[in-house]
Amino acid sequence: QVRLVESGGGSVQAGGSLTLSCVVSGMRFTGGKWGWYRQAPGNERELVAMITPGGVANYADSVKDRFFISRDKFTNTVSLQMTELRSEDTSVYYCRAESPRYDGLPLADDFWGQGTQVTVSS
C-alpha cells in the first residue's frame, strides 16, 4: 500500500518560514519526480516544486528563490523549505509522488498526499 505522509504545515506571519516534509512508502518504482503542489480555495491545484532522484528541481515562478525543495533517497522523504512567506502562499499543500516515465508514459500510478494547510497572515 502506497502512503504519502505529510507534516510541517501550520500558521506563520508574513516573512516567516516553514518546512514541509513528506515520507513516501510502498511505491513500486521510486525513480520518478516527487514534490509539491498547492490549492487555494476557488483555485486550481498548481505546481509548487518538483525534484528528480538526481536532484534536478523545477519551481513555479512565484516561489523561485524563496522555496527550496530537497529529496533524501535513504529516508524516501521530499521536503520543501519555504522562506519569506507571503499571504498569497496560503493554501493546502499536497505532496505528489510520480512514477518514472518511459517514452513519456508512466510505468505505474502517481500518488497524492492528503494535504497540509499553510496559512500566512499579514
Secondary structure by P-SEA (a helix, b strand, c coil): cbbbbbcbbbbbccccbbbbbbbbcccccccccccbbbbcccccccccccccccccccccccccccbbbbbbccccbbbbbbcccccccccbbbbbbbccccccccccccccccbbbbbbcc
